[in-house]
Amino acid sequence: MFHIVDVDNTLVFTNQLNTAGYVYALAQVGLEPRTVIPDRITRDVVRSWYPQLTDQELGFITSHKQSLVRTHLEQNHA
């Protein structure tokens, strides 16, 4: 079995879910997103907000974001 997952808004508009995932993941490490949130938070955006993060910490945040997106994708509204 395989799943087709669209993460760049081609098949399913996922910006809000992606943002919620990053907000959740940042909270897991005691961080908050900056006041101004772009249309889509990316790994590079998180890196610019928190340049002190190690690659391992950024990987942890990204992994947690992806986990939340995966488990809530069916709740996303196109």
N, C-alpha and C positions, 0 to 999 in steps of 0.2 A: 504494500500500500504506500502511496505517496500523496503529498499535499502540494497544491499550488498556492504559494503565498505571494501576494503582491505587496511590496513595501514602498513602492514609489508612486502610489496613487493612480496607477494605470487601470487596474480592475476594481479596486476598492479604495475609497478615500480614507486614509489611515492617519492623517495628521493629528487629530485629536487623541486617538488611541496611542500613537507614538509619544505624544507629549505627556499623556497620563503615565505611560510606562517610564519615561525618564524622571518625572516628578517622583514617582514611587521609588525608583532605583536610587535616586539622589537621597531621598529620605532614609533609605536603608543604611547609608553611610554618614548620616547626620548633616547633609547638605541640602540647600534649597536652590531652585532655579533663580536666576536673576529676575529682577522686576520686569524687564522687557523680554518677553519670550518671542522668538522668531516664529514664522509660520510652521517651521518644522525643526525640532531640536535634533541635532546630530551629535555624533561622537566629537567632531571638530568644535561644535558649539560648546559642549561640556568642557572640552580641553581649554577653550579660550576663557571660559568662566573661571575655571580652576586649574591654572597651569601647573600647580604644585602636585597634581595627581600623578601617581606613577602609572606606567602602562598596565600593571597588574590591577590597580584600583579602577582604572578606566575600563578595563576588561570586565571586572566584577560588576560595575554599574551597567555596562552594555548588556551583559548576560542577564541581569535581573530585569532590565527593560524588555529584552526579547522574550523572556519568560512570561511577563505580564501580557505583552501583546499576543503571544501565542494562545494563552489561556482565555483571552477575552475577545479574540477576533470575531467569533460568531455573534457577539453583541454589538459589533461595529455596524453603523448604518451607513450605507453607501450614499 
